């Protein structure tokens, strides 16, 4: 049995934006019923492509733990959201198996479900266009890069990409990494080749090269981290912030 863990935020946003028109006279959208039919067809098409038995819709909650770590994370401009985004997300949450949890983004829910040893007994495949999902070990399918097929991200590859993100930052999400170090730096290239136990020292060297210390590196690492099951207290329903010690343990 195969279960898809779907980045439904992206599903809903792209389809809502596609079915919206803006002119100098204003913005309007097509009827919701028509867009819902398109969504059902899209989900069914992905399930057929990946020969899946089930699809779980993973959705972002309005509250987000990353705002406590870094207040300027993803500034909220609700005026830029497509008109049908909210009703489409509500449709996915009610008409399909779905997960939405306080303080978690869809990315985190997919990461937790993919790595937890018992929550889902089926084989799981994350379906997302977000490059950040390469920080989660397991199977990954990007609909925009369907020619690559299903990627199998190893635990070491996932940790290396997380550390790479920590060095390089992500301006879209509002964290800068080690300023001016960049993707082509020796540190960013080297961290992708190291064993997990050596990766954090490479990150600290990158930050040290621009006069920053471990505190700055740790904030950026926590921003870049897509949660796995080890980062969530299920009893208290609390996020457990990432620490470098996690590099020494398997994510799954």
Secondary structure as UniProt FT lines:
FT   STRAND          2..7
FT   HELIX           8..18
FT   STRAND          20..23
FT   TURN            24..25
FT   STRAND          26..29
FT   HELIX           32..49
FT   TURN            50..51
FT   STRAND          54..58
FT   HELIX           66..69
FT   TURN            71..74
FT   HELIX           78..80
FT   TURN            83..84
FT   HELIX           85..95
FT   STRAND          98..99
FT   HELIX           106..115
FT   STRAND          123..127
FT   HELIX           131..135
FT   STRAND          138..141
FT   HELIX           143..148
FT   STRAND          151..153
FT   HELIX           155..168
FT   TURN            171..174
FT   TURN            179..181
FT   TURN            183..184
FT   HELIX           186..191
FT   TURN            192..193
FT   HELIX           196..208
FT   TURN            209..211
FT   HELIX           214..224
FT   HELIX           229..231
FT   STRAND          232..233
FT   TURN            234..237
FT   STRAND          238..239
FT   HELIX           244..248
//
